[in-house]
Structure formats: C-alpha cells, structure tokens
Amino acid sequence: MSNYPDNLRVQIEEYLETLRFSREPATDGLEEAMRYSLLAGGKRIRPVLALATARAIGMEPAAVLPLAAAIELIHTYSLIHDDLPAMDDDELRRGRPTCHVRYGEDVAILAGDALYAEAFRHVIAEQAGPPERVLAAVGELAAASGVDGMVGGQYIDVKGLVEDGGAELRRLHELKTGRLIGASVECVLLLAGDGIRSTTLPHFRAFAAELGVLFQIVDDILDVTGTDVALGKPQGSDERHGKITYVSRYGLEGAREMAAESHRKARAALPPEAHELAQVTDFISTRTS
C-alpha cells in the first residue's frame, strides 16, 4: 500500500470536493445524498488509473481530471444502486451506512441517477481537448457503463445467468467490473488521439482488460477471507446471496492462483514508463479491503 500513487488519489479527492450539483435550494437535499456517497473515501482506483495512464503517455495528469471525476461519479452511482434492497441489500459501505439507509431508498435511487447524469454533463462541459476526442471518450464511457458494460454485467449477475450456463463467469466480470476499469485507461487513450504510438495501444488495452479481471478475483477472495472492519461492509455477502464467484467455482487456492496469473499478465503488458499503473496493479493484487 505504501507504493500506491497517493499523490494522484489526493488530486482526485481535492477535485471531487469542489464539485457541486444543486443549483436551487429545493434540490440541496439530493446533492447532500450524492456527496455523502461520493466523498466517502476509498483508494479511487478508477480515476487514479486515468491519471496514471495520462502520465504514462506523456500527458499531465491534471489535464484529465474532469474525465477522471466523471468515472468516479459513475462508479459511485453503481455502488449506491448495488447496495439497494432489490440488488445486494447491503447496509454498510466503507464502514458507514449505505445511501439508502441514511437517506431512504427513494432518495438513494435519485442520487444514483443524478450522479450518472452529472458525470456526462461534467466531462462534456469541463474536459479540455479536441471535440472529436472528447466525444470519443464520452462514447466509450457510456458504452462501458451501459448494456455492453457494467449494467449488462449486473443484469447477468442478478438474473443468475452464470448459474444457468447462459454466460461465462469471466465474461460476467469483464462487463460488470472490468469494463469501467478498462474505460479508465481507454478513455484517456482516446483523448490523446494520435499522441500515443499505435504500437503502444495494444499493450495498454491488454493491461486494462486483465486488470479488471484481477480486481474481481481479488474481490471474491476478500469476500471469503476479509473482515467486516477491513472491508467496510459485511463479509461473506456473495455466499449469502448464493452467487457463483471465482472462489465458489475454483476454490480459494484456485482463485489465488488465477489472481497471481492475472497480475502477471497485467504487469507484463505495461511499458516500462508506466510505473504508477504498475503500482496500482500491485496494490489491487495485494489489497485487503
């Protein structure tokens, strides 16, 4: 953890703190609920990946802060909705009451909806760059969070299609978790346009795809081996919900071996100058929460 690029995380935290959403007193309560979840802390892995990617390809990390913030808004919206009684029914997130416990289900749903909409408004309004490149990044972000990405993966999960044999476990997590993690890298590459060598692109994209899978395998392991305090939420929720995970399918040792192999592949795909991306990769593989 000491090697995690906390300087990038601090940049993200300071930027997120400046964001305001309500433009009239009547919706101030909605903004409060949005910021309650948005500013709950964490390692900010997705936006940190965006900033680290920018540095690795020769851009200033601060140049992609609006995009990175938009990614975190979308991730936060997904967490709010994941925690709802109709989904994972969790009452704790990062060690404190989830949004629907604190503000009610109705406000939590609206807070998630608003964060998703505000993410796109923010990146369109604030992200500098040639319009065609910003549009390409926005399109990738929308795809990564929609039916062909995070939401589609959630559908496969809640409908139990892996259990029924209608989808592969890896494919579920490539969509549900990996696609937005991948977009944290891909959207920056799209903003850079011709500024990044074509020979480098496949390596970054292979890295991003493998990193999303690594994150989920480790998440499944922690759901079995972690503690409520470390995780900031109840341990064992996957088992209680009867979900097929890397641990339930391959066993704890099998999952650990798969995580080690995924970590190796992700690291191998990175060019030497991407040391902060390597730090994030190492953190994900060894994280305890």
C-alpha positions as a Python dict, from the first residue, in 0.01 Angstrom:
ca = {
    (1, 'M'): (0, 0, 0),
    (2, 'S'): (292, 236, 69),
    (3, 'N'): (373, 229, -304),
    (4, 'Y'): (20, 326, -410),
    (5, 'P'): (27, 659, -602),
    (6, 'D'): (-142, 854, -324),
    (7, 'N'): (-38, 1181, -484),
    (8, 'L'): (-284, 1104, -765),
    (9, 'R'): (-552, 997, -518),
    (10, 'V'): (-514, 1327, -331),
    (11, 'Q'): (-556, 1517, -659),
    (12, 'I'): (-880, 1330, -719),
    (13, 'E'): (-1009, 1387, -366),
    (14, 'E'): (-942, 1759, -383),
    (15, 'Y'): (-1111, 1786, -721),
    (16, 'L'): (-1419, 1586, -616),
    (17, 'E'): (-1456, 1806, -309),
    (18, 'T'): (-1509, 2107, -535),
    (19, 'L'): (-1799, 1954, -726),
    (20, 'R'): (-2146, 2090, -662),
    (21, 'F'): (-2464, 1973, -829),
    (22, 'S'): (-2764, 2160, -689),
    (23, 'R'): (-2850, 2492, -847),
    (24, 'E'): (-3155, 2570, -637),
    (25, 'P'): (-3239, 2524, -267),
    (26, 'A'): (-3516, 2271, -334),
    (27, 'T'): (-3263, 2009, -453),
    (28, 'D'): (-2996, 2070, -189),
    (29, 'G'): (-3102, 1753, -8),
    (30, 'L'): (-3038, 1549, -322),
    (31, 'E'): (-2690, 1699, -353),
    (32, 'E'): (-2625, 1610, 11),
    (33, 'A'): (-2706, 1245, -59),
    (34, 'M'): (-2491, 1247, -373),
    (35, 'R'): (-2193, 1395, -193),
    (36, 'Y'): (-2243, 1165, 107),
    (37, 'S'): (-2160, 867, -114),
    (38, 'L'): (-1919, 1041, -349),
    (39, 'L'): (-1694, 1170, -72),
    (40, 'A'): (-1694, 852, 136),
    (41, 'G'): (-1326, 790, 62),
    (42, 'G'): (-1154, 483, -74),
    (43, 'K'): (-849, 439, -293),
    (44, 'R'): (-1021, 593, -600),
    (45, 'I'): (-873, 321, -818),
    (46, 'R'): (-1059, 408, -1139),
    (47, 'P'): (-979, 780, -1153),
    (48, 'V'): (-626, 713, -1031),
    (49, 'L'): (-587, 475, -1325),
    (50, 'A'): (-695, 756, -1557),
    (51, 'L'): (-440, 999, -1414),
    (52, 'A'): (-166, 735, -1414),
    (53, 'T'): (-243, 648, -1777),
    (54, 'A'): (-214, 1015, -1869),
    (55, 'R'): (129, 1036, -1708),
    (56, 'A'): (242, 713, -1875),
    (57, 'I'): (168, 852, -2223),
    (58, 'G'): (322, 1192, -2158),
    (59, 'M'): (16, 1396, -2059),
    (60, 'E'): (-20, 1598, -1740),
    (61, 'P'): (-248, 1404, -1502),
    (62, 'A'): (-435, 1724, -1413),
    (63, 'A'): (-537, 1754, -1779),
    (64, 'V'): (-776, 1460, -1744),
    (65, 'L'): (-921, 1541, -1400),
    (66, 'P'): (-1272, 1616, -1537),
    (67, 'L'): (-1281, 1278, -1712),
    (68, 'A'): (-1140, 1100, -1406),
    (69, 'A'): (-1402, 1265, -1184),
    (70, 'A'): (-1679, 1160, -1421),
    (71, 'I'): (-1560, 800, -1397),
    (72, 'E'): (-1576, 818, -1018),
    (73, 'L'): (-1926, 968, -1029),
    (74, 'I'): (-2040, 673, -1240),
    (75, 'H'): (-1869, 425, -1009),
    (76, 'T'): (-2036, 586, -706),
    (77, 'Y'): (-2377, 570, -872),
    (78, 'S'): (-2323, 198, -932),
    (79, 'L'): (-2234, 141, -566),
    (80, 'I'): (-2545, 324, -444),
    (81, 'H'): (-2766, 110, -666),
    (82, 'D'): (-2574, -211, -587),
    (83, 'D'): (-2645, -161, -217),
    (84, 'L'): (-3024, -124, -261),
    (85, 'P'): (-3253, -392, -114),
    (86, 'A'): (-3354, -504, -464),
    (87, 'M'): (-2989, -568, -550),
    (88, 'D'): (-2727, -672, -289),
    (89, 'D'): (-2921, -534, 10),
    (90, 'D'): (-2616, -406, 196),
    (91, 'E'): (-2642, -168, 489),
    (92, 'L'): (-2274, -73, 516),
    (93, 'R'): (-2038, 77, 262),
    (94, 'R'): (-1686, 189, 355),
    (95, 'G'): (-1768, 148, 722),
    (96, 'R'): (-2078, 364, 738),
    (97, 'P'): (-2450, 336, 650),
    (98, 'T'): (-2522, 300, 281),
    (99, 'C'): (-2700, 580, 99),
    (100, 'H'): (-3046, 420, 115),
    (101, 'V'): (-3008, 351, 488),
    (102, 'R'): (-2907, 711, 552),
    (103, 'Y'): (-3149, 888, 317),
    (104, 'G'): (-3413, 631, 219),
    (105, 'E'): (-3448, 415, -91),
    (106, 'D'): (-3625, 683, -294),
    (107, 'V'): (-3353, 944, -244),
    (108, 'A'): (-3077, 687, -294),
    (109, 'I'): (-3217, 586, -632),
    (110, 'L'): (-3239, 950, -735),
    (111, 'A'): (-2888, 1021, -605),
    (112, 'G'): (-2751, 740, -822),
    (113, 'D'): (-2947, 859, -1124),
    (114, 'A'): (-2825, 1215, -1072),
    (115, 'L'): (-2459, 1113, -1035),
    (116, 'Y'): (-2477, 925, -1364),
    (117, 'A'): (-2628, 1222, -1547),
    (118, 'E'): (-2393, 1473, -1384),
    (119, 'A'): (-2093, 1260, -1484),
    (120, 'F'): (-2165, 1315, -1852),
    (121, 'R'): (-2258, 1679, -1806),
    (122, 'H'): (-1930, 1738, -1626),
    (123, 'V'): (-1698, 1571, -1873),
    (124, 'I'): (-1870, 1737, -2171),
    (125, 'A'): (-1858, 2080, -2007),
    (126, 'E'): (-1516, 2064, -1842),
    (127, 'Q'): (-1286, 1822, -2023),
    (128, 'A'): (-1043, 2006, -2249),
    (129, 'G'): (-939, 1863, -2583),
    (130, 'P'): (-1040, 1844, -2947),
    (131, 'P'): (-1419, 1794, -2957),
    (132, 'E'): (-1395, 1474, -3160),
    (133, 'R'): (-1162, 1319, -2900),
    (134, 'V'): (-1376, 1427, -2604),
    (135, 'L'): (-1678, 1283, -2785),
    (136, 'A'): (-1494, 954, -2844),
    (137, 'A'): (-1406, 934, -2473),
    (138, 'V'): (-1765, 1011, -2373),
    (139, 'G'): (-1889, 741, -2611),
    (140, 'E'): (-1654, 485, -2459),
    (141, 'L'): (-1760, 585, -2108),
    (142, 'A'): (-2126, 544, -2199),
    (143, 'A'): (-2063, 204, -2358),
    (144, 'A'): (-1856, 86, -2062),
    (145, 'S'): (-2135, 172, -1818),
    (146, 'G'): (-2430, 55, -2029),
    (147, 'V'): (-2578, -268, -2164),
    (148, 'D'): (-2248, -373, -2322),
    (149, 'G'): (-2066, -297, -1999),
    (150, 'M'): (-2136, -254, -1629),
    (151, 'V'): (-2518, -258, -1638),
    (152, 'G'): (-2523, -556, -1873),
    (153, 'G'): (-2292, -741, -1637),
    (154, 'Q'): (-2519, -655, -1346),
    (155, 'Y'): (-2814, -798, -1538),
    (156, 'I'): (-2629, -1124, -1600),
    (157, 'D'): (-2548, -1134, -1228),
    (158, 'V'): (-2895, -1060, -1085),
    (159, 'K'): (-3066, -1298, -1330),
    (160, 'G'): (-2828, -1579, -1237),
    (161, 'L'): (-2728, -1646, -1596),
    (162, 'V'): (-2388, -1779, -1495),
    (163, 'E'): (-2557, -2037, -1272),
    (164, 'D'): (-2784, -2136, -1562),
    (165, 'G'): (-2494, -2169, -1802),
    (166, 'G'): (-2605, -1873, -2013),
    (167, 'A'): (-2283, -1678, -1956),
    (168, 'E'): (-1925, -1740, -1852),
    (169, 'L'): (-1800, -1619, -1513),
    (170, 'R'): (-1510, -1428, -1668),
    (171, 'R'): (-1744, -1261, -1918),
    (172, 'L'): (-1979, -1154, -1638),
    (173, 'H'): (-1696, -976, -1460),
    (174, 'E'): (-1541, -837, -1777),
    (175, 'L'): (-1868, -649, -1817),
    (176, 'K'): (-1976, -582, -1458),
    (177, 'T'): (-1637, -477, -1317),
    (178, 'G'): (-1374, -484, -1586),
    (179, 'R'): (-1537, -262, -1845),
    (180, 'L'): (-1537, 54, -1632),
    (181, 'I'): (-1186, -19, -1507),
    (182, 'G'): (-1080, -63, -1867),
    (183, 'A'): (-1251, 261, -1965),
    (184, 'S'): (-1042, 443, -1705),
    (185, 'V'): (-745, 366, -1929),
    (186, 'E'): (-916, 359, -2269),
    (187, 'C'): (-1086, 699, -2238),
    (188, 'V'): (-751, 865, -2173),
    (189, 'L'): (-603, 694, -2479),
    (190, 'L'): (-893, 828, -2684),
    (191, 'L'): (-833, 1179, -2552),
    (192, 'A'): (-468, 1153, -2651),
    (193, 'G'): (-558, 1051, -3005),
    (194, 'D'): (-253, 1045, -3229),
    (195, 'G'): (-38, 1148, -2936),
    (196, 'I'): (13, 784, -2841),
    (197, 'R'): (203, 541, -3059),
    (198, 'S'): (-7, 273, -3228),
    (199, 'T'): (247, 13, -3116),
    (200, 'T'): (173, 101, -2753),
    (201, 'L'): (-206, 92, -2772),
    (202, 'P'): (-249, -288, -2769),
    (203, 'H'): (-34, -315, -2457),
    (204, 'F'): (-239, -61, -2263),
    (205, 'R'): (-563, -224, -2376),
    (206, 'A'): (-442, -573, -2281),
    (207, 'F'): (-339, -434, -1944),
    (208, 'A'): (-678, -272, -1884),
    (209, 'A'): (-870, -588, -1972),
    (210, 'E'): (-659, -807, -1743),
    (211, 'L'): (-668, -559, -1456),
    (212, 'G'): (-1048, -568, -1441),
    (213, 'V'): (-1046, -945, -1406),
    (214, 'L'): (-772, -929, -1142),
    (215, 'F'): (-977, -681, -941),
    (216, 'Q'): (-1279, -911, -936),
    (217, 'I'): (-1087, -1226, -847),
    (218, 'V'): (-929, -1047, -551),
    (219, 'D'): (-1270, -908, -455),
    (220, 'D'): (-1413, -1260, -447),
    (221, 'I'): (-1121, -1379, -234),
    (222, 'L'): (-1166, -1093, 12),
    (223, 'D'): (-1536, -1169, 45),
    (224, 'V'): (-1428, -1501, 198),
    (225, 'T'): (-1108, -1407, 382),
    (226, 'G'): (-1163, -1041, 478),
    (227, 'T'): (-1317, -896, 793),
    (228, 'D'): (-1613, -661, 825),
    (229, 'V'): (-1384, -390, 960),
    (230, 'A'): (-1130, -419, 679),
    (231, 'L'): (-1390, -446, 405),
    (232, 'G'): (-1612, -171, 543),
    (233, 'K'): (-1914, -393, 473),
    (234, 'P'): (-2041, -735, 586),
    (235, 'Q'): (-1805, -1017, 492),
    (236, 'G'): (-1948, -1316, 303),
    (237, 'S'): (-2224, -1131, 118),
    (238, 'D'): (-2164, -1326, -205),
    (239, 'E'): (-2220, -1656, -28),
    (240, 'R'): (-2535, -1529, 143),
    (241, 'H'): (-2674, -1428, -195),
    (242, 'G'): (-2579, -1763, -350),
    (243, 'K'): (-2358, -1605, -615),
    (244, 'I'): (-2112, -1800, -822),
    (245, 'T'): (-1768, -1648, -768),
    (246, 'Y'): (-1412, -1738, -854),
    (247, 'V'): (-1380, -1887, -506),
    (248, 'S'): (-1701, -2090, -517),
    (249, 'R'): (-1616, -2227, -861),
    (250, 'Y'): (-1239, -2278, -834),
    (251, 'G'): (-1178, -2289, -459),
    (252, 'L'): (-976, -2043, -255),
    (253, 'E'): (-636, -2168, -368),
    (254, 'G'): (-750, -2192, -727),
    (255, 'A'): (-872, -1833, -715),
    (256, 'R'): (-544, -1719, -564),
    (257, 'E'): (-352, -1892, -844),
    (258, 'M'): (-576, -1724, -1102),
    (259, 'A'): (-520, -1386, -937),
    (260, 'A'): (-144, -1436, -946),
    (261, 'E'): (-156, -1525, -1315),
    (262, 'S'): (-381, -1229, -1395),
    (263, 'H'): (-145, -999, -1202),
    (264, 'R'): (149, -1135, -1401),
    (265, 'K'): (-26, -1077, -1733),
    (266, 'A'): (-133, -725, -1643),
    (267, 'R'): (218, -629, -1532),
    (268, 'A'): (374, -787, -1841),
    (269, 'A'): (155, -579, -2071),
    (270, 'L'): (275, -248, -1929),
    (271, 'P'): (555, -44, -2087),
    (272, 'P'): (845, 47, -1855),
    (273, 'E'): (740, 411, -1819),
    (274, 'A'): (401, 317, -1671),
    (275, 'H'): (533, 278, -1316),
    (276, 'E'): (225, 429, -1147),
    (277, 'L'): (-1, 188, -1335),
    (278, 'A'): (226, -91, -1211),
    (279, 'Q'): (185, 40, -855),
    (280, 'V'): (-195, 32, -887),
    (281, 'T'): (-175, -322, -1025),
    (282, 'D'): (38, -439, -733),
    (283, 'F'): (-199, -270, -488),
    (284, 'I'): (-503, -442, -639),
    (285, 'S'): (-336, -782, -617),
    (286, 'T'): (-246, -739, -250),
    (287, 'R'): (-532, -524, -121),
    (288, 'T'): (-714, -622, 197),
    (289, 'S'): (-1029, -415, 155),
}
